[in-house]
Amino acid sequence: MEREQITVRLPIRLKEQIQRKADRAGISFNAMVLILLQNGMR
């Protein structure tokens, strides 16, 4: 899989919300962001 690095600036509260969701799922913040992006593309 090819990858490209990007920078995303998020409001602090949104970043914390995503981090909590990732923590509950036992995955990394980046993995959760990828899941959320993939779900949003459906």
Secondary structure as UniProt FT lines:
FT   HELIX           12..25
FT   HELIX           29..41
//
